C-alpha cells in the first residue's frame, strides 16, 4: 500500500510539473508574439515615434554593446562596432531621453529599429521638415514645450528656448556624446539618419535652443546621437 501511495505521489508530481512546463512554454510563446506598442504621431504622410529609441538589442535579439568609457568609445569607432550609452552614463537620463547610439548601430544589418519601423534617411527627414514649413521654422514646431534652456541674445535679452510642439514630434534636448565626452543636454538634440556621406561620416539633423531651425550636418560615425524612428 505504501509503495502504491508513493507511486501516486510521484505520478501526481510529474503530472503537475508537465502542466507547469506546458503553461510556461505557452506563456513564453505569447510574450514573443506580443509586439511592443510605440507612441507615434502622423505628420503629413509620415508616422513618427514621439520618443527617442531606447532599445538595447537588435531586431534579431542580439545585444547591442553598452559602452561607457572614452577608451571604449574610441575603440568601438576604430573597429566600426555598434554601441550605445545613456547621457552621462546615467540611466535616469535614459528614462527621459532614450539611449544614444553610434552610427554603426544605426547601420547594422541586424536592424536597430523595431519591427515595422526604420531609421529615416536624410531624404525622409527633408520631407518632414518641408511639410512643417522649411528648416527655418520647423524646429520650433518640433521642439517640446519645456526642458530647453533659455538663451541670451546679442542685446542681453533672455529668450525662451522651448518650442510649441505643434507637430507633436516632441523633440527633447537630450544632447550627444563624442568619443571624448558628453555635451549639449538642455541645449540641443542630434538625430542620426540612415544616410552616409562616405566611409567616415554620416548625415544627421539637429535642433538647438537658440533658434527654431532644423539643421543638417555630417558627423563622424563614431559620434553618439539619438535615434527617432519612422513607420515603414
Secondary structure by P-SEA (a helix, b strand, c coil): caaaaaaaaaaaaaaaaaaaaaaaaaaaaaaaabbbbbbbbbcccbbbbccccccccccccccccccccaaaaaaaaaacccccccccccccccccccbbbccccccccccccccccccccaaaaaaaaaaacccccccccccccccbbbbcccccbbbbcccccccccccccccccccccccccccbbbbbcccccccccccccccccccccbbbbbccccbbbbbbbbcc
